[in-house]
Amino acid sequence: MAGYEVFIKPSALKELESVGSRKLRRNLAEHIQALADNPRPQGCKKLTGADQYRIRRGAYRVVYSVEDESRIVLVIKIGHRKDVYR
């Protein structure tokens, strides 16, 4: 199976850079890159009302969409769990 290409929206990249600790930023970045191999890892959830998924990393969430035909994962939003779904 060929891998997917991961793209991060500029707004999501800014949200990633604003995450408090360097260790957490690195952890989030590693899990985002892992989406290239498996865009629907164990523990991901499909969001209702949209064709989007989310993965959890501690109190932070990564919201993304998957385009299987073009093999693209687009990271839409990264944020704390209390703010990310608004």
Backbone as XML, in Angstrom:
<?xml version="1.0"?>
<chain id="A" units="angstrom">
  <residue number="1" name="MET">
    <atom name="N" x="0.838" y="-1.180" z="0.000"/>
    <atom name="CA" x="0.000" y="0.000" z="0.000"/>
    <atom name="C" x="0.879" y="1.237" z="0.000"/>
  </residue>
  <residue number="2" name="ALA">
    <atom name="N" x="0.669" y="2.112" z="-0.946"/>
    <atom name="CA" x="1.428" y="3.356" z="-1.018"/>
    <atom name="C" x="0.960" y="4.304" z="0.077"/>
  </residue>
  <residue number="3" name="GLY">
    <atom name="N" x="1.873" y="5.138" z="0.573"/>
    <atom name="CA" x="1.551" y="6.057" z="1.648"/>
    <atom name="C" x="0.760" y="7.257" z="1.179"/>
  </residue>
  <residue number="4" name="TYR">
    <atom name="N" x="0.256" y="7.986" z="2.125"/>
    <atom name="CA" x="-0.483" y="9.207" z="1.871"/>
    <atom name="C" x="0.468" y="10.389" z="2.021"/>
  </residue>
  <residue number="5" name="GLU">
    <atom name="N" x="0.094" y="11.504" z="1.429"/>
    <atom name="CA" x="0.859" y="12.736" z="1.588"/>
    <atom name="C" x="0.125" y="13.591" z="2.611"/>
  </residue>
  <residue number="6" name="VAL">
    <atom name="N" x="0.849" y="14.121" z="3.593"/>
    <atom name="CA" x="0.246" y="14.902" z="4.665"/>
    <atom name="C" x="0.478" y="16.382" z="4.408"/>
  </residue>
  <residue number="7" name="PHE">
    <atom name="N" x="-0.602" y="17.151" z="4.398"/>
    <atom name="CA" x="-0.539" y="18.605" z="4.273"/>
    <atom name="C" x="-1.139" y="19.214" z="5.524"/>
  </residue>
  <residue number="8" name="ILE">
    <atom name="N" x="-0.549" y="20.296" z="5.992"/>
    <atom name="CA" x="-1.045" y="20.998" z="7.174"/>
    <atom name="C" x="-1.434" y="22.406" z="6.747"/>
  </residue>
  <residue number="9" name="LYS">
    <atom name="N" x="-2.677" y="22.790" z="7.018"/>
    <atom name="CA" x="-3.119" y="24.141" z="6.693"/>
    <atom name="C" x="-2.252" y="25.139" z="7.469"/>
  </residue>
  <residue number="10" name="PRO">
    <atom name="N" x="-1.974" y="26.310" z="6.898"/>
    <atom name="CA" x="-1.173" y="27.321" z="7.607"/>
    <atom name="C" x="-1.745" y="27.694" z="8.970"/>
  </residue>
  <residue number="11" name="SER">
    <atom name="N" x="-3.062" y="27.758" z="9.081"/>
    <atom name="CA" x="-3.668" y="28.084" z="10.377"/>
    <atom name="C" x="-3.416" y="26.965" z="11.396"/>
  </residue>
  <residue number="12" name="ALA">
    <atom name="N" x="-3.442" y="25.714" z="10.945"/>
    <atom name="CA" x="-3.172" y="24.594" z="11.844"/>
    <atom name="C" x="-1.701" y="24.581" z="12.258"/>
  </residue>
  <residue number="13" name="LEU">
    <atom name="N" x="-0.823" y="24.987" z="11.359"/>
    <atom name="CA" x="0.598" y="25.061" z="11.689"/>
    <atom name="C" x="0.847" y="26.102" z="12.778"/>
  </residue>
  <residue number="14" name="LYS">
    <atom name="N" x="0.151" y="27.231" z="12.702"/>
    <atom name="CA" x="0.265" y="28.254" z="13.745"/>
    <atom name="C" x="-0.256" y="27.725" z="15.076"/>
  </residue>
  <residue number="15" name="GLU">
    <atom name="N" x="-1.348" y="26.945" z="15.012"/>
    <atom name="CA" x="-1.895" y="26.366" z="16.233"/>
    <atom name="C" x="-0.908" y="25.376" z="16.847"/>
  </residue>
  <residue number="16" name="LEU">
    <atom name="N" x="-0.215" y="24.623" z="16.011"/>
    <atom name="CA" x="0.786" y="23.678" z="16.496"/>
    <atom name="C" x="1.944" y="24.426" z="17.156"/>
  </residue>
  <residue number="17" name="GLU">
    <atom name="N" x="2.380" y="25.521" z="16.542"/>
    <atom name="CA" x="3.492" y="26.298" z="17.092"/>
    <atom name="C" x="3.131" y="26.962" z="18.416"/>
  </residue>
  <residue number="18" name="SER">
    <atom name="N" x="1.830" y="27.179" z="18.666"/>
    <atom name="CA" x="1.422" y="27.839" z="19.905"/>
    <atom name="C" x="1.225" y="26.867" z="21.066"/>
  </residue>
  <residue number="19" name="VAL">
    <atom name="N" x="1.382" y="25.569" z="20.813"/>
    <atom name="CA" x="1.267" y="24.578" z="21.890"/>
    <atom name="C" x="2.399" y="24.820" z="22.882"/>
  </residue>
  <residue number="20" name="GLY">
    <atom name="N" x="2.063" y="24.783" z="24.164"/>
    <atom name="CA" x="2.973" y="25.165" z="25.230"/>
    <atom name="C" x="4.336" y="24.507" z="25.260"/>
  </residue>
  <residue number="21" name="SER">
    <atom name="N" x="4.421" y="23.213" z="25.425"/>
    <atom name="CA" x="5.717" y="22.580" z="25.639"/>
    <atom name="C" x="6.303" y="22.030" z="24.341"/>
  </residue>
  <residue number="22" name="ARG">
    <atom name="N" x="7.607" y="22.068" z="24.264"/>
    <atom name="CA" x="8.316" y="21.551" z="23.093"/>
    <atom name="C" x="8.097" y="20.051" z="22.943"/>
  </residue>
  <residue number="23" name="LYS">
    <atom name="N" x="8.067" y="19.337" z="24.060"/>
    <atom name="CA" x="7.872" y="17.890" z="24.029"/>
    <atom name="C" x="6.510" y="17.534" z="23.434"/>
  </residue>
  <residue number="24" name="LEU">
    <atom name="N" x="5.478" y="18.256" z="23.826"/>
    <atom name="CA" x="4.136" y="18.007" z="23.300"/>
    <atom name="C" x="4.058" y="18.353" z="21.821"/>
  </residue>
  <residue number="25" name="ARG">
    <atom name="N" x="4.688" y="19.465" z="21.404"/>
    <atom name="CA" x="4.719" y="19.822" z="19.980"/>
    <atom name="C" x="5.365" y="18.713" z="19.161"/>
  </residue>
  <residue number="26" name="ARG">
    <atom name="N" x="6.487" y="18.187" z="19.654"/>
    <atom name="CA" x="7.196" y="17.112" z="18.956"/>
    <atom name="C" x="6.326" y="15.864" z="18.871"/>
  </residue>
  <residue number="27" name="ASN">
    <atom name="N" x="5.637" y="15.543" z="19.957"/>
    <atom name="CA" x="4.763" y="14.379" z="19.995"/>
    <atom name="C" x="3.619" y="14.530" z="18.994"/>
  </residue>
  <residue number="28" name="LEU">
    <atom name="N" x="3.001" y="15.706" z="18.951"/>
    <atom name="CA" x="1.927" y="15.954" z="17.993"/>
    <atom name="C" x="2.447" y="15.842" z="16.562"/>
  </residue>
  <residue number="29" name="ALA">
    <atom name="N" x="3.616" y="16.411" z="16.288"/>
    <atom name="CA" x="4.193" y="16.377" z="14.944"/>
    <atom name="C" x="4.485" y="14.935" z="14.512"/>
  </residue>
  <residue number="30" name="GLU">
    <atom name="N" x="4.977" y="14.114" z="15.422"/>
    <atom name="CA" x="5.250" y="12.712" z="15.098"/>
    <atom name="C" x="3.964" y="11.969" z="14.739"/>
  </residue>
  <residue number="31" name="HIS">
    <atom name="N" x="2.901" y="12.232" z="15.484"/>
    <atom name="CA" x="1.640" y="11.544" z="15.216"/>
    <atom name="C" x="0.993" y="12.047" z="13.931"/>
  </residue>
  <residue number="32" name="ILE">
    <atom name="N" x="1.198" y="13.309" z="13.613"/>
    <atom name="CA" x="0.684" y="13.830" z="12.342"/>
    <atom name="C" x="1.423" y="13.174" z="11.183"/>
  </residue>
  <residue number="33" name="GLN">
    <atom name="N" x="2.742" y="13.051" z="11.287"/>
    <atom name="CA" x="3.512" y="12.406" z="10.221"/>
    <atom name="C" x="3.156" y="10.928" z="10.085"/>
  </residue>
  <residue number="34" name="ALA">
    <atom name="N" x="2.780" y="10.285" z="11.191"/>
    <atom name="CA" x="2.388" y="8.872" z="11.149"/>
    <atom name="C" x="1.091" y="8.670" z="10.366"/>
  </residue>
  <residue number="35" name="LEU">
    <atom name="N" x="0.314" y="9.736" z="10.186"/>
    <atom name="CA" x="-0.917" y="9.629" z="9.392"/>
    <atom name="C" x="-0.611" y="9.300" z="7.934"/>
  </residue>
  <residue number="36" name="ALA">
    <atom name="N" x="0.614" y="9.550" z="7.479"/>
    <atom name="CA" x="0.999" y="9.223" z="6.104"/>
    <atom name="C" x="0.974" y="7.715" z="5.883"/>
  </residue>
  <residue number="37" name="ASP">
    <atom name="N" x="1.325" y="6.946" z="6.895"/>
    <atom name="CA" x="1.322" y="5.487" z="6.778"/>
    <atom name="C" x="-0.056" y="4.888" z="7.039"/>
  </residue>
  <residue number="38" name="ASN">
    <atom name="N" x="-0.779" y="5.457" z="7.999"/>
    <atom name="CA" x="-2.093" y="4.950" z="8.361"/>
    <atom name="C" x="-2.987" y="6.139" z="8.707"/>
  </residue>
  <residue number="39" name="PRO">
    <atom name="N" x="-3.808" y="6.611" z="7.760"/>
    <atom name="CA" x="-4.626" y="7.797" z="8.023"/>
    <atom name="C" x="-5.787" y="7.556" z="8.992"/>
  </residue>
  <residue number="40" name="ARG">
    <atom name="N" x="-6.059" y="6.308" z="9.285"/>
    <atom name="CA" x="-7.115" y="6.002" z="10.252"/>
    <atom name="C" x="-6.558" y="5.056" z="11.319"/>
  </residue>
  <residue number="41" name="PRO">
    <atom name="N" x="-5.670" y="5.575" z="12.175"/>
    <atom name="CA" x="-5.050" y="4.707" z="13.186"/>
    <atom name="C" x="-6.052" y="4.292" z="14.251"/>
  </residue>
  <residue number="42" name="GLN">
    <atom name="N" x="-5.660" y="3.309" z="15.023"/>
    <atom name="CA" x="-6.499" y="2.866" z="16.124"/>
    <atom name="C" x="-6.701" y="4.041" z="17.076"/>
  </residue>
  <residue number="43" name="GLY">
    <atom name="N" x="-7.931" y="4.267" z="17.474"/>
    <atom name="CA" x="-8.238" y="5.363" z="18.385"/>
    <atom name="C" x="-8.737" y="6.615" z="17.683"/>
  </residue>
  <residue number="44" name="CYS">
    <atom name="N" x="-8.659" y="6.677" z="16.360"/>
    <atom name="CA" x="-9.190" y="7.851" z="15.664"/>
    <atom name="C" x="-10.709" y="7.742" z="15.633"/>
  </residue>
  <residue number="45" name="LYS">
    <atom name="N" x="-11.369" y="8.873" z="15.573"/>
    <atom name="CA" x="-12.833" y="8.892" z="15.523"/>
    <atom name="C" x="-13.277" y="9.740" z="14.343"/>
  </residue>
  <residue number="46" name="LYS">
    <atom name="N" x="-14.325" y="9.283" z="13.677"/>
    <atom name="CA" x="-14.933" y="10.072" z="12.606"/>
    <atom name="C" x="-15.870" y="11.071" z="13.261"/>
  </residue>
  <residue number="47" name="LEU">
    <atom name="N" x="-15.757" y="12.334" z="12.869"/>
    <atom name="CA" x="-16.602" y="13.368" z="13.441"/>
    <atom name="C" x="-17.970" y="13.361" z="12.755"/>
  </residue>
  <residue number="48" name="THR">
    <atom name="N" x="-19.008" y="13.595" z="13.532"/>
    <atom name="CA" x="-20.354" y="13.612" z="12.966"/>
    <atom name="C" x="-20.583" y="14.935" z="12.243"/>
  </residue>
  <residue number="49" name="GLY">
    <atom name="N" x="-21.332" y="14.873" z="11.167"/>
    <atom name="CA" x="-21.688" y="16.071" z="10.433"/>
    <atom name="C" x="-20.633" y="16.538" z="9.446"/>
  </residue>
  <residue number="50" name="ALA">
    <atom name="N" x="-19.492" y="15.880" z="9.390"/>
    <atom name="CA" x="-18.427" y="16.274" z="8.467"/>
    <atom name="C" x="-17.638" y="15.032" z="8.099"/>
  </residue>
  <residue number="51" name="ASP">
    <atom name="N" x="-16.939" y="15.094" z="6.998"/>
    <atom name="CA" x="-16.091" y="13.984" z="6.576"/>
    <atom name="C" x="-14.687" y="14.211" z="7.131"/>
  </residue>
  <residue number="52" name="GLN">
    <atom name="N" x="-14.599" y="14.273" z="8.461"/>
    <atom name="CA" x="-13.344" y="14.562" z="9.139"/>
    <atom name="C" x="-13.134" y="13.553" z="10.260"/>
  </residue>
  <residue number="53" name="TYR">
    <atom name="N" x="-11.866" y="13.439" z="10.652"/>
    <atom name="CA" x="-11.471" y="12.540" z="11.731"/>
    <atom name="C" x="-10.705" y="13.323" z="12.767"/>
  </residue>
  <residue number="54" name="ARG">
    <atom name="N" x="-10.531" y="12.706" z="13.947"/>
    <atom name="CA" x="-9.704" y="13.332" z="14.965"/>
    <atom name="C" x="-8.882" y="12.269" z="15.669"/>
  </residue>
  <residue number="55" name="ILE">
    <atom name="N" x="-7.686" y="12.673" z="16.064"/>
    <atom name="CA" x="-6.863" y="11.841" z="16.930"/>
    <atom name="C" x="-6.591" y="12.632" z="18.195"/>
  </residue>
  <residue number="56" name="ARG">
    <atom name="N" x="-6.385" y="11.920" z="19.295"/>
    <atom name="CA" x="-6.160" y="12.553" z="20.590"/>
    <atom name="C" x="-4.711" y="12.384" z="20.999"/>
  </residue>
  <residue number="57" name="ARG">
    <atom name="N" x="-4.150" y="13.408" z="21.560"/>
    <atom name="CA" x="-2.824" y="13.380" z="22.180"/>
    <atom name="C" x="-2.932" y="14.169" z="23.460"/>
  </residue>
  <residue number="58" name="GLY">
    <atom name="N" x="-3.151" y="13.481" z="24.563"/>
    <atom name="CA" x="-3.343" y="14.166" z="25.840"/>
    <atom name="C" x="-4.596" y="15.021" z="25.778"/>
  </residue>
  <residue number="59" name="ALA">
    <atom name="N" x="-4.460" y="16.303" z="26.117"/>
    <atom name="CA" x="-5.596" y="17.217" z="26.088"/>
    <atom name="C" x="-5.752" y="17.885" z="24.729"/>
  </residue>
  <residue number="60" name="TYR">
    <atom name="N" x="-4.923" y="17.518" z="23.770"/>
    <atom name="CA" x="-4.970" y="18.142" z="22.440"/>
    <atom name="C" x="-5.589" y="17.203" z="21.411"/>
  </residue>
  <residue number="61" name="ARG">
    <atom name="N" x="-6.199" y="17.810" z="20.403"/>
    <atom name="CA" x="-6.839" y="17.067" z="19.330"/>
    <atom name="C" x="-6.299" y="17.550" z="17.994"/>
  </residue>
  <residue number="62" name="VAL">
    <atom name="N" x="-6.183" y="16.624" z="17.048"/>
    <atom name="CA" x="-5.800" y="16.939" z="15.668"/>
    <atom name="C" x="-6.988" y="16.546" z="14.800"/>
  </residue>
  <residue number="63" name="VAL">
    <atom name="N" x="-7.573" y="17.524" z="14.117"/>
    <atom name="CA" x="-8.714" y="17.287" z="13.239"/>
    <atom name="C" x="-8.198" y="17.304" z="11.805"/>
  </residue>
  <residue number="64" name="TYR">
    <atom name="N" x="-8.572" y="16.278" z="11.040"/>
    <atom name="CA" x="-8.060" y="16.163" z="9.677"/>
    <atom name="C" x="-9.070" y="15.483" z="8.775"/>
  </residue>
  <residue number="65" name="SER">
    <atom name="N" x="-8.857" y="15.630" z="7.469"/>
    <atom name="CA" x="-9.695" y="14.942" z="6.488"/>
    <atom name="C" x="-8.801" y="14.051" z="5.640"/>
  </residue>
  <residue number="66" name="VAL">
    <atom name="N" x="-9.404" y="13.014" z="5.069"/>
    <atom name="CA" x="-8.671" y="12.048" z="4.255"/>
    <atom name="C" x="-9.310" y="11.990" z="2.874"/>
  </residue>
  <residue number="67" name="GLU">
    <atom name="N" x="-8.491" y="12.156" z="1.844"/>
    <atom name="CA" x="-8.950" y="11.991" z="0.463"/>
    <atom name="C" x="-8.268" y="10.741" z="-0.083"/>
  </residue>
  <residue number="68" name="ASP">
    <atom name="N" x="-9.011" y="9.629" z="-0.078"/>
    <atom name="CA" x="-8.433" y="8.345" z="-0.469"/>
    <atom name="C" x="-8.055" y="8.286" z="-1.943"/>
  </residue>
  <residue number="69" name="GLU">
    <atom name="N" x="-8.833" y="8.919" z="-2.800"/>
    <atom name="CA" x="-8.563" y="8.853" z="-4.235"/>
    <atom name="C" x="-7.235" y="9.520" z="-4.595"/>
  </residue>
  <residue number="70" name="SER">
    <atom name="N" x="-6.961" y="10.664" z="-3.971"/>
    <atom name="CA" x="-5.712" y="11.376" z="-4.269"/>
    <atom name="C" x="-4.628" y="11.096" z="-3.227"/>
  </residue>
  <residue number="71" name="ARG">
    <atom name="N" x="-4.926" y="10.239" z="-2.232"/>
    <atom name="CA" x="-3.958" y="9.820" z="-1.209"/>
    <atom name="C" x="-3.404" y="11.024" z="-0.445"/>
  </residue>
  <residue number="72" name="ILE">
    <atom name="N" x="-4.320" y="11.873" z="0.053"/>
    <atom name="CA" x="-3.932" y="13.089" z="0.781"/>
    <atom name="C" x="-4.611" y="13.106" z="2.142"/>
  </residue>
  <residue number="73" name="VAL">
    <atom name="N" x="-3.832" y="13.495" z="3.157"/>
    <atom name="CA" x="-4.357" y="13.770" z="4.485"/>
    <atom name="C" x="-4.163" y="15.264" z="4.717"/>
  </residue>
  <residue number="74" name="LEU">
    <atom name="N" x="-5.236" y="15.987" z="5.005"/>
    <atom name="CA" x="-5.177" y="17.424" z="5.229"/>
    <atom name="C" x="-5.497" y="17.715" z="6.685"/>
  </residue>
  <residue number="75" name="VAL">
    <atom name="N" x="-4.504" y="18.218" z="7.422"/>
    <atom name="CA" x="-4.708" y="18.584" z="8.826"/>
    <atom name="C" x="-5.382" y="19.946" z="8.843"/>
  </residue>
  <residue number="76" name="ILE">
    <atom name="N" x="-6.551" y="20.013" z="9.455"/>
    <atom name="CA" x="-7.375" y="21.206" z="9.425"/>
    <atom name="C" x="-7.211" y="22.044" z="10.682"/>
  </residue>
  <residue number="77" name="LYS">
    <atom name="N" x="-7.140" y="21.399" z="11.828"/>
    <atom name="CA" x="-7.124" y="22.133" z="13.093"/>
    <atom name="C" x="-6.382" y="21.331" z="14.147"/>
  </residue>
  <residue number="78" name="ILE">
    <atom name="N" x="-5.639" y="22.044" z="14.977"/>
    <atom name="CA" x="-4.939" y="21.451" z="16.115"/>
    <atom name="C" x="-5.229" y="22.341" z="17.303"/>
  </residue>
  <residue number="79" name="GLY">
    <atom name="N" x="-5.699" y="21.753" z="18.390"/>
    <atom name="CA" x="-5.994" y="22.599" z="19.536"/>
    <atom name="C" x="-6.351" y="21.816" z="20.773"/>
  </residue>
  <residue number="80" name="HIS">
    <atom name="N" x="-6.509" y="22.571" z="21.857"/>
    <atom name="CA" x="-6.914" y="21.991" z="23.124"/>
    <atom name="C" x="-8.339" y="21.474" z="22.998"/>
  </residue>
  <residue number="81" name="ARG">
    <atom name="N" x="-8.639" y="20.429" z="23.701"/>
    <atom name="CA" x="-9.929" y="19.760" z="23.550"/>
    <atom name="C" x="-11.114" y="20.667" z="23.850"/>
  </residue>
  <residue number="82" name="LYS">
    <atom name="N" x="-10.931" y="21.682" z="24.685"/>
    <atom name="CA" x="-12.056" y="22.558" z="24.997"/>
    <atom name="C" x="-12.362" y="23.558" z="23.886"/>
  </residue>
  <residue number="83" name="ASP">
    <atom name="N" x="-11.411" y="23.786" z="22.959"/>
    <atom name="CA" x="-11.596" y="24.792" z="21.923"/>
    <atom name="C" x="-11.646" y="24.235" z="20.501"/>
  </residue>
  <residue number="84" name="VAL">
    <atom name="N" x="-11.180" y="23.051" z="20.276"/>
    <atom name="CA" x="-10.923" y="22.576" z="18.910"/>
    <atom name="C" x="-12.189" y="22.357" z="18.091"/>
  </residue>
  <residue number="85" name="TYR">
    <atom name="N" x="-13.308" y="22.048" z="18.698"/>
    <atom name="CA" x="-14.509" y="21.730" z="17.931"/>
    <atom name="C" x="-15.399" y="22.934" z="17.662"/>
  </residue>
  <residue number="86" name="ARG">
    <atom name="N" x="-14.999" y="24.111" z="18.092"/>
    <atom name="CA" x="-15.814" y="25.320" z="17.895"/>
    <atom name="C" x="-15.613" y="25.903" z="16.546"/>
  </residue>
</chain>
